[in-house]
Amino acid sequence: MTTKKVNILGLTQQVSKVVLLAGLAWGSSLALAQSASIVMASTTSTEQSGLFAHLLPEFKKATGIDVKVVALGTGQAIDMGRRGDADVLFVHDQVAEEKIVAEGFTLKREPVMYNDFVLIGPATDPAGVKGKDILQGLKKLQAANGAFISRGDKSGTHAAELRYWKLAGVDAPAFSGYKACGCGMGPALNMAASVDAYVLADRATWLAFKNRASMAVLVEGDTRLFNQYGVLVVNPAKHPKTKVAEAQKFSDWVTSAAGQAVIAGYKINGQQLFFPNATR
Protein backbone atom coordinates (compact mmCIF):
# COMPACT_ATOMS: atom_id res chain seq x y z
CA MET A 1 0.00 0.00 0.00
CA THR A 2 2.88 2.34 0.90
CA THR A 3 4.64 1.47 -2.37
CA LYS A 4 1.51 2.31 -4.37
CA LYS A 5 1.23 5.65 -2.58
CA VAL A 6 4.87 6.45 -3.40
CA ASN A 7 4.37 5.48 -7.06
CA ILE A 8 1.24 7.62 -7.30
CA LEU A 9 3.06 10.52 -5.64
CA GLY A 10 5.96 10.15 -8.06
CA LEU A 11 3.65 9.96 -11.04
CA THR A 12 1.81 13.09 -9.85
CA GLN A 13 5.08 14.97 -9.53
CA GLN A 14 6.15 13.90 -13.04
CA VAL A 15 2.81 15.00 -14.51
CA SER A 16 3.10 18.34 -12.71
CA LYS A 17 6.56 18.84 -14.20
CA VAL A 18 5.27 18.07 -17.70
CA VAL A 19 2.38 20.50 -17.27
CA LEU A 20 4.74 23.16 -15.92
CA LEU A 21 7.18 22.70 -18.81
CA ALA A 22 4.33 22.79 -21.33
CA GLY A 23 3.05 25.99 -19.75
CA LEU A 24 6.48 27.56 -19.91
CA ALA A 25 6.87 26.54 -23.54
CA TRP A 26 3.43 27.93 -24.39
CA GLY A 27 4.24 31.16 -22.57
CA SER A 28 7.51 31.47 -24.46
CA SER A 29 5.73 30.87 -27.77
CA LEU A 30 3.10 33.46 -26.86
CA ALA A 31 5.77 36.01 -25.92
CA LEU A 32 7.59 35.31 -29.18
CA ALA A 33 4.37 35.77 -31.16
CA GLN A 34 3.62 38.99 -29.32
CA SER A 35 7.12 40.32 -30.06
CA ALA A 36 6.69 39.82 -33.83
CA SER A 37 5.92 43.46 -34.51
CA ILE A 38 7.75 46.53 -35.76
CA VAL A 39 7.24 50.28 -35.56
CA MET A 40 7.10 52.07 -38.91
CA ALA A 41 7.38 55.85 -39.10
CA SER A 42 5.69 56.98 -42.28
CA THR A 43 3.98 59.81 -44.07
CA THR A 44 0.42 60.96 -43.48
CA SER A 45 -0.29 60.45 -47.18
CA THR A 46 0.29 56.68 -47.08
CA GLU A 47 -1.93 56.40 -44.00
CA GLN A 48 -4.70 58.84 -44.97
CA SER A 49 -4.94 57.55 -48.54
CA GLY A 50 -5.89 54.14 -47.14
CA LEU A 51 -2.85 52.34 -48.59
CA PHE A 52 -1.67 50.83 -45.31
CA ALA A 53 -5.11 49.43 -44.48
CA HIS A 54 -4.82 47.58 -47.80
CA LEU A 55 -1.09 46.71 -47.69
CA LEU A 56 -0.21 45.76 -44.12
CA PRO A 57 -2.73 42.92 -43.62
CA GLU A 58 -1.17 41.23 -46.67
CA PHE A 59 2.30 41.64 -45.16
CA LYS A 60 1.10 40.08 -41.91
CA LYS A 61 -0.42 37.16 -43.83
CA ALA A 62 2.92 36.57 -45.54
CA THR A 63 5.17 36.95 -42.48
CA GLY A 64 3.11 36.98 -39.27
CA ILE A 65 4.61 40.37 -38.38
CA ASP A 66 2.44 43.23 -37.14
CA VAL A 67 3.32 46.78 -38.21
CA LYS A 68 2.51 49.65 -35.87
CA VAL A 69 2.33 52.82 -37.98
CA VAL A 70 3.22 56.26 -36.67
CA ALA A 71 1.98 58.64 -39.38
CA LEU A 72 3.86 61.94 -39.45
CA GLY A 73 5.36 64.34 -41.91
CA THR A 74 8.40 62.80 -43.60
CA GLY A 75 10.79 65.11 -41.73
CA GLN A 76 9.38 64.02 -38.38
CA ALA A 77 9.35 60.37 -39.48
CA ILE A 78 13.02 60.58 -40.43
CA ASP A 79 13.78 62.18 -37.05
CA MET A 80 12.14 59.15 -35.40
CA GLY A 81 14.55 56.92 -37.27
CA ARG A 82 17.47 59.13 -36.28
CA ARG A 83 16.46 58.78 -32.59
CA GLY A 84 15.88 55.03 -32.88
CA ASP A 85 12.17 55.35 -32.12
CA ALA A 86 11.19 53.34 -35.23
CA ASP A 87 12.45 50.17 -36.89
CA VAL A 88 11.68 51.14 -40.48
CA LEU A 89 10.82 54.33 -42.40
CA PHE A 90 8.41 54.65 -45.35
CA VAL A 91 8.78 58.22 -46.60
CA HIS A 92 8.94 60.49 -49.66
CA ASP A 93 11.76 63.01 -49.61
CA GLN A 94 14.70 61.51 -51.49
CA VAL A 95 17.16 64.25 -50.52
CA ALA A 96 16.41 63.79 -46.80
CA GLU A 97 16.41 59.99 -47.21
CA GLU A 98 19.86 59.97 -48.82
CA LYS A 99 21.12 62.26 -46.07
CA ILE A 100 20.05 59.93 -43.25
CA VAL A 101 21.67 56.99 -45.06
CA ALA A 102 24.91 58.99 -45.39
CA GLU A 103 24.74 59.81 -41.67
CA GLY A 104 24.61 56.09 -40.92
CA PHE A 105 21.26 56.11 -39.11
CA THR A 106 19.57 53.88 -41.69
CA LEU A 107 20.67 51.16 -44.05
CA LYS A 108 20.27 51.25 -47.82
CA ARG A 109 17.35 53.26 -49.23
CA GLU A 110 15.08 51.23 -51.49
CA PRO A 111 12.62 52.86 -53.93
CA VAL A 112 9.12 51.41 -53.53
CA MET A 113 6.51 53.31 -55.54
CA TYR A 114 5.52 56.70 -56.87
CA ASN A 115 2.57 58.92 -57.63
CA ASP A 116 2.43 62.68 -58.22
CA PHE A 117 1.61 65.97 -56.58
CA VAL A 118 -1.27 68.12 -57.78
CA LEU A 119 -2.22 71.72 -57.09
CA ILE A 120 -5.78 71.82 -55.77
CA GLY A 121 -7.92 74.94 -55.59
CA PRO A 122 -11.42 76.36 -56.03
CA ALA A 123 -12.97 75.14 -59.27
CA THR A 124 -13.57 78.79 -60.17
CA ASP A 125 -9.77 79.32 -60.05
CA PRO A 126 -9.75 83.02 -59.06
CA ALA A 127 -5.93 83.20 -59.35
CA GLY A 128 -5.95 81.71 -62.86
CA VAL A 129 -3.38 79.00 -62.13
CA LYS A 130 -4.93 76.19 -64.19
CA GLY A 131 -2.49 74.42 -66.50
CA LYS A 132 0.41 71.96 -66.54
CA ASP A 133 3.24 74.20 -65.28
CA ILE A 134 3.52 74.21 -61.48
CA LEU A 135 6.02 77.09 -61.45
CA GLN A 136 3.81 79.36 -63.54
CA GLY A 137 0.84 78.40 -61.41
CA LEU A 138 2.62 79.41 -58.21
CA LYS A 139 3.81 82.69 -59.73
CA LYS A 140 0.22 83.54 -60.69
CA LEU A 141 -0.97 82.53 -57.23
CA GLN A 142 1.48 84.88 -55.52
CA ALA A 143 0.76 87.73 -57.95
CA ALA A 144 -2.96 87.41 -57.22
CA ASN A 145 -2.31 87.11 -53.47
CA GLY A 146 -4.42 83.97 -53.56
CA ALA A 147 -5.26 82.03 -50.41
CA PHE A 148 -2.83 79.12 -50.04
CA ILE A 149 -2.60 76.50 -47.28
CA SER A 150 0.89 75.10 -46.72
CA ARG A 151 1.47 71.92 -44.74
CA GLY A 152 4.24 73.75 -42.86
CA ASP A 153 5.23 70.52 -41.10
CA LYS A 154 8.58 69.54 -42.69
CA SER A 155 6.81 66.72 -44.51
CA GLY A 156 7.80 65.43 -47.94
CA THR A 157 4.92 67.41 -49.42
CA HIS A 158 6.02 70.56 -47.59
CA ALA A 159 9.62 70.08 -48.79
CA ALA A 160 8.40 69.67 -52.37
CA GLU A 161 6.19 72.78 -52.06
CA LEU A 162 9.13 74.92 -50.85
CA ARG A 163 11.27 73.52 -53.66
CA TYR A 164 8.65 74.56 -56.24
CA TRP A 165 8.36 78.05 -54.74
CA LYS A 166 12.13 78.44 -54.92
CA LEU A 167 12.21 77.29 -58.56
CA ALA A 168 9.45 79.82 -59.22
CA GLY A 169 11.73 82.56 -57.84
CA VAL A 170 10.19 82.80 -54.38
CA ASP A 171 12.69 81.83 -51.67
CA ALA A 172 10.23 82.18 -48.79
CA PRO A 173 6.53 82.75 -49.56
CA ALA A 174 5.39 85.69 -47.47
CA PHE A 175 2.31 87.09 -49.25
CA SER A 176 -0.67 87.63 -46.98
CA GLY A 177 -2.72 84.81 -48.50
CA TYR A 178 -0.07 82.21 -47.56
CA LYS A 179 -0.87 80.31 -44.36
CA ALA A 180 0.99 77.35 -42.82
CA CYS A 181 -1.14 74.90 -40.83
CA GLY A 182 1.58 72.65 -39.40
CA CYS A 183 -0.70 69.70 -40.11
CA GLY A 184 -1.09 66.52 -42.12
CA MET A 185 -2.39 66.22 -45.67
CA GLY A 186 -6.00 65.47 -44.77
CA PRO A 187 -6.38 68.41 -42.37
CA ALA A 188 -4.64 70.73 -44.88
CA LEU A 189 -7.16 69.71 -47.55
CA ASN A 190 -10.02 70.26 -45.11
CA MET A 191 -8.74 73.74 -44.29
CA ALA A 192 -8.35 74.62 -47.97
CA ALA A 193 -11.85 73.35 -48.75
CA SER A 194 -13.36 75.38 -45.91
CA VAL A 195 -11.86 78.72 -47.04
CA ASP A 196 -11.63 78.20 -50.82
CA ALA A 197 -7.83 78.16 -50.75
CA TYR A 198 -5.22 76.49 -52.93
CA VAL A 199 -3.12 73.61 -51.58
CA LEU A 200 -0.43 71.25 -52.89
CA ALA A 201 -1.40 67.63 -52.26
CA ASP A 202 -0.32 64.15 -53.23
CA ARG A 203 -2.83 62.68 -55.65
CA ALA A 204 -3.52 59.58 -53.52
CA THR A 205 -4.76 61.55 -50.52
CA TRP A 206 -6.82 63.77 -52.82
CA LEU A 207 -8.50 60.74 -54.41
CA ALA A 208 -9.34 59.37 -50.95
CA PHE A 209 -10.51 62.78 -49.68
CA LYS A 210 -14.28 63.04 -49.16
CA ASN A 211 -14.85 66.69 -48.24
CA ARG A 212 -14.02 68.22 -51.63
CA ALA A 213 -16.67 70.97 -51.56
CA SER A 214 -15.97 73.09 -54.68
CA MET A 215 -12.31 72.05 -54.95
CA ALA A 216 -10.71 70.65 -58.11
CA VAL A 217 -7.32 69.66 -59.51
CA LEU A 218 -5.97 72.73 -61.32
CA VAL A 219 -2.30 71.94 -62.04
CA GLU A 220 -1.15 68.43 -62.93
CA GLY A 221 1.06 66.65 -65.41
CA ASP A 222 4.28 68.63 -64.83
CA THR A 223 7.20 66.15 -64.62
CA ARG A 224 8.50 68.12 -61.62
CA LEU A 225 5.43 66.92 -59.69
CA PHE A 226 6.79 63.34 -59.59
CA ASN A 227 6.54 61.95 -56.04
CA GLN A 228 8.81 59.01 -55.16
CA TYR A 229 8.51 56.91 -51.99
CA GLY A 230 11.31 54.92 -50.36
CA VAL A 231 11.76 52.41 -47.52
CA LEU A 232 14.71 52.47 -45.11
CA VAL A 233 15.61 50.10 -42.27
CA VAL A 234 17.04 51.78 -39.16
CA ASN A 235 20.69 50.85 -38.62
CA PRO A 236 21.21 48.56 -35.58
CA ALA A 237 24.81 49.77 -35.34
CA LYS A 238 23.35 53.12 -34.22
CA HIS A 239 20.38 51.71 -32.34
CA PRO A 240 20.96 48.12 -31.15
CA LYS A 241 17.34 47.66 -30.05
CA THR A 242 16.13 47.98 -33.64
CA LYS A 243 14.20 44.90 -34.78
CA VAL A 244 16.36 44.75 -37.85
CA ALA A 245 15.43 41.22 -38.97
CA GLU A 246 11.70 41.97 -38.95
CA ALA A 247 12.20 45.45 -40.44
CA GLN A 248 14.29 43.98 -43.24
CA LYS A 249 11.54 41.45 -43.92
CA PHE A 250 9.16 44.35 -44.47
CA SER A 251 11.61 46.12 -46.79
CA ASP A 252 12.22 42.91 -48.74
CA TRP A 253 8.51 42.07 -49.00
CA VAL A 254 7.26 45.54 -50.02
CA THR A 255 9.88 45.66 -52.81
CA SER A 256 9.24 42.04 -53.91
CA ALA A 257 6.93 41.04 -56.74
CA ALA A 258 4.26 40.09 -54.17
CA GLY A 259 4.38 43.40 -52.29
CA GLN A 260 4.53 45.43 -55.49
CA ALA A 261 1.45 43.64 -56.81
CA VAL A 262 -0.48 44.54 -53.63
CA ILE A 263 0.47 48.21 -54.06
CA ALA A 264 -0.60 48.19 -57.70
CA GLY A 265 -3.91 46.63 -56.72
CA TYR A 266 -4.94 49.45 -54.43
CA LYS A 267 -7.57 51.55 -56.22
CA ILE A 268 -10.35 53.98 -55.38
CA ASN A 269 -13.27 54.08 -57.81
CA GLY A 270 -11.16 52.08 -60.25
CA GLN A 271 -8.27 54.57 -60.16
CA GLN A 272 -4.82 53.35 -59.12
CA LEU A 273 -3.28 55.51 -56.36
CA PHE A 274 0.34 54.34 -56.29
CA PHE A 275 2.61 52.87 -58.95
CA PRO A 276 5.24 50.33 -57.86
CA ASN A 277 8.78 50.86 -59.12
CA ALA A 278 11.12 48.88 -56.87
CA THR A 279 14.44 48.06 -58.50
CA ARG A 280 14.91 44.54 -57.10
VENFEN-V611404 format. One record per residue. N is the residue number from 1. SS is DSSP state (~ for helix, > for strand, _ for the rest). D_FIRST is the distance of its C-alpha to the first C-alpha in whole Angstrom. Layout:
n=N ss=SS d_first=D_FIRST
n=N ss=SS d_first=D_FIRST
//
This chain:
n=1 ss=_ d_first=0
n=2 ss=~ d_first=4
n=3 ss=~ d_first=5
n=4 ss=~ d_first=5
n=5 ss=~ d_first=6
n=6 ss=~ d_first=9
n=7 ss=~ d_first=10
n=8 ss=~ d_first=11
n=9 ss=~ d_first=12
n=10 ss=~ d_first=14
n=11 ss=~ d_first=15
n=12 ss=~ d_first=16
n=13 ss=~ d_first=18
n=14 ss=~ d_first=20
n=15 ss=~ d_first=21
n=16 ss=~ d_first=23
n=17 ss=~ d_first=24
n=18 ss=~ d_first=26
n=19 ss=~ d_first=27
n=20 ss=~ d_first=29
n=21 ss=~ d_first=30
n=22 ss=~ d_first=32
n=23 ss=~ d_first=33
n=24 ss=~ d_first=35
n=25 ss=~ d_first=36
n=26 ss=~ d_first=37
n=27 ss=~ d_first=39
n=28 ss=~ d_first=41
n=29 ss=~ d_first=42
n=30 ss=~ d_first=43
n=31 ss=~ d_first=45
n=32 ss=~ d_first=46
n=33 ss=~ d_first=48
n=34 ss=~ d_first=49
n=35 ss=~ d_first=51
n=36 ss=_ d_first=53
n=37 ss=> d_first=56
n=38 ss=> d_first=59
n=39 ss=> d_first=62
n=40 ss=> d_first=65
n=41 ss=> d_first=69
n=42 ss=> d_first=71
n=43 ss=> d_first=74
n=44 ss=~ d_first=75
n=45 ss=~ d_first=77
n=46 ss=~ d_first=74
n=47 ss=~ d_first=72
n=48 ss=~ d_first=74
n=49 ss=_ d_first=75
n=50 ss=_ d_first=72
n=51 ss=~ d_first=71
n=52 ss=~ d_first=68
n=53 ss=~ d_first=67
n=54 ss=~ d_first=68
n=55 ss=~ d_first=67
n=56 ss=~ d_first=64
n=57 ss=~ d_first=61
n=58 ss=~ d_first=62
n=59 ss=~ d_first=61
n=60 ss=~ d_first=58
n=61 ss=~ d_first=57
n=62 ss=~ d_first=58
n=63 ss=~ d_first=57
n=64 ss=_ d_first=54
n=65 ss=_ d_first=56
n=66 ss=> d_first=57
n=67 ss=> d_first=60
n=68 ss=> d_first=61
n=69 ss=> d_first=65
n=70 ss=> d_first=67
n=71 ss=> d_first=71
n=72 ss=> d_first=74
n=73 ss=_ d_first=77
n=74 ss=~ d_first=77
n=75 ss=~ d_first=78
n=76 ss=~ d_first=75
n=77 ss=~ d_first=73
n=78 ss=~ d_first=74
n=79 ss=~ d_first=74
n=80 ss=~ d_first=70
n=81 ss=~ d_first=70
n=82 ss=~ d_first=72
n=83 ss=~ d_first=69
n=84 ss=_ d_first=66
n=85 ss=_ d_first=65
n=86 ss=_ d_first=65
n=87 ss=_ d_first=64
n=88 ss=> d_first=66
n=89 ss=> d_first=70
n=90 ss=> d_first=72
n=91 ss=> d_first=75
n=92 ss=_ d_first=79
n=93 ss=_ d_first=81
n=94 ss=~ d_first=82
n=95 ss=~ d_first=84
n=96 ss=~ d_first=81
n=97 ss=~ d_first=78
n=98 ss=~ d_first=80
n=99 ss=~ d_first=80
n=100 ss=~ d_first=77
n=101 ss=~ d_first=76
n=102 ss=~ d_first=78
n=103 ss=_ d_first=77
n=104 ss=_ d_first=74
n=105 ss=_ d_first=72
n=106 ss=> d_first=71
n=107 ss=> d_first=71
n=108 ss=> d_first=73
n=109 ss=> d_first=75
n=110 ss=> d_first=74
n=111 ss=> d_first=77
n=112 ss=> d_first=75
n=113 ss=> d_first=77
n=114 ss=> d_first=81
n=115 ss=> d_first=82
n=116 ss=> d_first=86
n=117 ss=> d_first=87
n=118 ss=> d_first=89
n=119 ss=> d_first=92
n=120 ss=> d_first=91
n=121 ss=> d_first=94
n=122 ss=> d_first=95
n=123 ss=_ d_first=97
n=124 ss=_ d_first=100
n=125 ss=_ d_first=100
n=126 ss=_ d_first=102
n=127 ss=_ d_first=102
n=128 ss=_ d_first=103
n=129 ss=_ d_first=101
n=130 ss=_ d_first=100
n=131 ss=> d_first=100
n=132 ss=_ d_first=98
n=133 ss=_ d_first=99
n=134 ss=~ d_first=96
n=135 ss=~ d_first=99
n=136 ss=~ d_first=102
n=137 ss=~ d_first=100
n=138 ss=~ d_first=98
n=139 ss=~ d_first=102
n=140 ss=~ d_first=103
n=141 ss=~ d_first=100
n=142 ss=~ d_first=101
n=143 ss=~ d_first=105
n=144 ss=_ d_first=105
n=145 ss=_ d_first=102
n=146 ss=_ d_first=100
n=147 ss=_ d_first=96
n=148 ss=> d_first=94
n=149 ss=> d_first=90
n=150 ss=> d_first=88
n=151 ss=_ d_first=85
n=152 ss=_ d_first=85
n=153 ss=_ d_first=82
n=154 ss=_ d_first=82
n=155 ss=_ d_first=80
n=156 ss=~ d_first=81
n=157 ss=~ d_first=84
n=158 ss=~ d_first=85
n=159 ss=~ d_first=86
n=160 ss=~ d_first=88
n=161 ss=~ d_first=90
n=162 ss=~ d_first=91
n=163 ss=~ d_first=92
n=164 ss=~ d_first=94
n=165 ss=~ d_first=96
n=166 ss=~ d_first=97
n=167 ss=~ d_first=98
n=168 ss=_ d_first=100
n=169 ss=_ d_first=101
n=170 ss=_ d_first=100
n=171 ss=_ d_first=98
n=172 ss=_ d_first=96
n=173 ss=_ d_first=97
n=174 ss=_ d_first=98
n=175 ss=_ d_first=100
n=176 ss=_ d_first=99
n=177 ss=_ d_first=98
n=178 ss=> d_first=95
n=179 ss=> d_first=92
n=180 ss=> d_first=88
n=181 ss=_ d_first=85
n=182 ss=_ d_first=83
n=183 ss=_ d_first=80
n=184 ss=_ d_first=79
n=185 ss=~ d_first=80
n=186 ss=~ d_first=80
n=187 ss=~ d_first=81
n=188 ss=~ d_first=84
n=189 ss=~ d_first=85
n=190 ss=~ d_first=84
n=191 ss=~ d_first=86
n=192 ss=~ d_first=89
n=193 ss=~ d_first=89
n=194 ss=~ d_first=89
n=195 ss=~ d_first=92
n=196 ss=_ d_first=94
n=197 ss=_ d_first=94
n=198 ss=> d_first=93
n=199 ss=> d_first=90
n=200 ss=> d_first=89
n=201 ss=> d_first=85
n=202 ss=> d_first=83
n=203 ss=~ d_first=84
n=204 ss=~ d_first=80
n=205 ss=~ d_first=80
n=206 ss=~ d_first=83
n=207 ss=~ d_first=82
n=208 ss=~ d_first=79
n=209 ss=_ d_first=81
n=210 ss=_ d_first=81
n=211 ss=_ d_first=84
n=212 ss=_ d_first=87
n=213 ss=_ d_first=89
n=214 ss=_ d_first=93
n=215 ss=> d_first=91
n=216 ss=> d_first=92
n=217 ss=> d_first=92
n=218 ss=> d_first=95
n=219 ss=> d_first=95
n=220 ss=_ d_first=93
n=221 ss=_ d_first=93
n=222 ss=_ d_first=95
n=223 ss=~ d_first=93
n=224 ss=~ d_first=92
n=225 ss=~ d_first=90
n=226 ss=> d_first=87
n=227 ss=> d_first=84
n=228 ss=> d_first=81
n=229 ss=> d_first=78
n=230 ss=> d_first=75
n=231 ss=> d_first=72
n=232 ss=> d_first=71
n=233 ss=> d_first=67
n=234 ss=> d_first=67
n=235 ss=_ d_first=67
n=236 ss=_ d_first=64
n=237 ss=_ d_first=66
n=238 ss=_ d_first=67
n=239 ss=_ d_first=64
n=240 ss=_ d_first=61
n=241 ss=_ d_first=59
n=242 ss=_ d_first=61
n=243 ss=_ d_first=59
n=244 ss=~ d_first=61
n=245 ss=~ d_first=59
n=246 ss=~ d_first=58
n=247 ss=~ d_first=62
n=248 ss=~ d_first=63
n=249 ss=~ d_first=61
n=250 ss=~ d_first=63
n=251 ss=~ d_first=67
n=252 ss=~ d_first=66
n=253 ss=~ d_first=65
n=254 ss=~ d_first=68
n=255 ss=_ d_first=71
n=256 ss=_ d_first=69
n=257 ss=~ d_first=70
n=258 ss=~ d_first=68
n=259 ss=~ d_first=68
n=260 ss=~ d_first=72
n=261 ss=~ d_first=72
n=262 ss=~ d_first=70
n=263 ss=~ d_first=72
n=264 ss=~ d_first=75
n=265 ss=_ d_first=74
n=266 ss=_ d_first=74
n=267 ss=> d_first=77
n=268 ss=> d_first=78
n=269 ss=_ d_first=80
n=270 ss=_ d_first=80
n=271 ss=> d_first=82
n=272 ss=> d_first=80
n=273 ss=_ d_first=79
n=274 ss=_ d_first=78
n=275 ss=> d_first=79
n=276 ss=> d_first=77
n=277 ss=_ d_first=78
n=278 ss=_ d_first=76
n=279 ss=_ d_first=77
n=280 ss=_ d_first=74
//
